[in-house]
């Protein structure tokens, strides 16, 4: 009797682990497909009207501290796209959404690429060096896009945009860092 209870418990635990993996894959696929559908839509009005519900849905999927990095990247891309395209003159909303996009991109970066994660908060020269050696083009592209959106949305607020101080040294390092990050967009070949 004790052996059969132990066997049933072991099977239940094993099954739950398999279910968790399936749910994670389904969530990842949903997030990726949603992002692709939104960004490729030929009807911006429908995207503008419908996307807020999906932004909330993606927020719910990344609440966990151990959120899937691909879901974080999808949430970053969509929040960034909405902030840059559909907030109009509402600068407060644009700042809030772009900050969320940048935060999600940084969280995904810290899960997928420890060196790049550490470099985000380092000086511009160290950041440029890490970017030059990094090979994760898609991650760097999404991070760069979210970061640029955050800086643009906060361009009037020097304290918030201090992630890259406006100086010749920073501008030069930033340009050297971002150019390779954005030039080789995922799905494109360089050359």
C-alpha positions in Angstrom: 0.0 0.0 0.0 2.8 2.4 0.9 4.7 1.5 -2.3 1.7 2.2 -4.5 1.1 5.7 -2.8 4.8 6.5 -3.3 4.5 5.4 -6.9 1.4 7.5 -7.5 3.0 10.5 -5.9 6.2 10.1 -8.1 4.0 9.8 -11.2 2.0 12.9 -10.3 5.2 14.9 -9.7 6.7 13.8 -13.0 3.4 14.6 -14.9 3.3 18.1 -13.4 6.9 18.7 -14.6 5.9 17.7 -18.1 2.8 19.8 -18.0 4.8 22.8 -16.9 7.2 22.4 -19.8 4.3 22.2 -22.2 2.7 25.3 -20.8 6.0 27.2 -21.0 6.4 26.2 -24.7 2.8 27.2 -25.4 3.3 30.5 -23.7 6.5 31.2 -25.6 4.9 30.3 -28.9 1.9 32.4 -28.2 4.0 35.4 -27.2 6.2 35.1 -30.3 3.3 34.6 -32.6 1.4 37.6 -31.1 4.4 39.8 -31.5 4.9 38.8 -35.1 1.2 39.2 -35.9 1.1 42.7 -34.4 4.3 44.0 -35.9 3.3 42.6 -39.4 -0.3 43.9 -39.3 -1.4 46.0 -42.2 -4.1 47.7 -40.1 -2.5 50.0 -37.5 -6.0 51.1 -36.3 -6.9 47.5 -35.2 -3.5 47.1 -33.6 -3.9 50.4 -31.7 -7.4 49.5 -30.5 -6.7 45.9 -29.6 -3.1 45.8 -28.3 -3.7 47.2 -24.8 -5.6 44.0 -23.8 -2.7 41.9 -25.0 -0.1 44.1 -23.2 -2.0 43.4 -20.0 -2.0 39.7 -20.9 1.7 39.7 -21.5 2.2 41.6 -18.2 0.5 38.7 -16.4 2.8 36.2 -18.1 5.9 37.9 -17.0 4.9 38.7 -13.4 6.9 35.8 -12.1 10.5 36.5 -11.3 11.5 33.5 -13.3 9.5 34.5 -16.4 10.5 33.0 -19.7 13.1 35.3 -21.5 11.3 34.9 -24.8 8.1 36.0 -23.3 9.9 39.0 -21.7 11.3 39.9 -25.1 7.9 39.7 -26.8 6.4 41.9 -24.0 9.3 44.3 -24.5 8.8 44.6 -28.3 5.1 45.1 -28.1 5.3 47.7 -25.2 8.0 49.5 -27.1 6.0 49.4 -30.4 2.9 50.7 -28.6 4.8 53.5 -26.8 6.4 54.7 -30.0 3.5 54.5 -32.3 0.2 54.9 -30.4 0.6 57.2 -27.4 0.4 60.4 -29.4 0.9 63.5 -27.3 0.5 61.5 -24.0 4.2 61.7 -22.9 3.5 60.3 -19.5 2.0 57.1 -21.0 4.9 56.9 -23.6 7.4 57.1 -20.7 5.6 54.5 -18.7 5.3 52.0 -21.5 8.9 52.6 -22.8 10.3 52.1 -19.3 8.3 48.8 -19.0 9.7 47.7 -22.4 13.2 48.5 -21.4 12.8 46.8 -18.0 11.5 43.7 -19.7 14.4 43.7 -22.2 16.9 44.1 -19.4 15.3 41.2 -17.5 15.5 39.0 -20.5 19.1 40.1 -21.1 20.1 39.2 -17.5 18.6 35.7 -18.0 20.2 35.0 -21.4 23.5 36.9 -21.3 25.2 37.7 -18.0 28.0 39.7 -19.6 25.7 42.0 -21.5 23.5 42.3 -18.5 26.4 43.6 -16.4 27.5 45.9 -19.2 24.2 47.7 -19.5 24.9 49.5 -16.2 28.6 50.0 -16.8 30.5 52.8 -18.5 29.9 53.3 -22.3 33.4 52.1 -23.3 32.9 48.8 -21.4 29.5 48.4 -22.9 30.8 48.9 -26.4 33.5 46.2 -25.8 30.9 43.7 -24.6 28.6 44.4 -27.5 31.4 44.1 -30.1 32.1 40.6 -28.8 28.5 39.4 -28.3 26.8 37.2 -30.8 23.2 37.3 -29.6 21.9 39.6 -32.3 18.2 39.3 -31.6 18.6 40.0 -27.9 20.9 43.0 -28.5 18.5 44.3 -31.2 15.5 44.2 -28.9 17.5 45.6 -26.0 18.8 48.5 -28.2 15.3 49.2 -29.5 13.8 49.3 -26.1 16.6 51.4 -24.7 16.4 53.9 -27.6 12.6 54.1 -27.1 13.2 54.8 -23.4 15.7 57.5 -24.1 13.5 59.1 -26.7 10.4 59.1 -24.4 12.5 60.7 -21.7 14.6 63.1 -23.8 13.2 66.1 -22.0 14.0 64.7 -18.5 17.8 64.6 -18.1 17.6 62.7 -14.8 15.7 59.8 -16.4 17.7 59.7 -19.6 21.0 59.6 -17.6 21.4 56.0 -18.6 23.6 57.4 -21.3 24.7 61.0 -20.4 24.9 63.4 -23.3 28.6 63.7 -23.8 30.9 63.3 -26.7 32.5 60.2 -25.0 29.1 58.5 -24.4 27.8 59.4 -27.9 30.8 57.9 -29.6 30.7 54.7 -27.5 27.0 54.5 -27.8 27.1 54.8 -31.6 29.8 52.1 -31.8 27.7 49.9 -29.6 24.3 50.4 -31.1 25.3 50.4 -34.8 26.2 46.7 -34.8 23.3 45.9 -32.6 20.8 47.4 -35.0 22.5 46.9 -38.3 22.3 43.1 -38.1 18.6 42.7 -37.4 17.4 39.2 -36.8 16.4 37.5 -40.0 18.7 39.6 -42.1 22.2 38.9 -43.3 24.9 41.5 -43.1 26.9 42.5 -46.0 
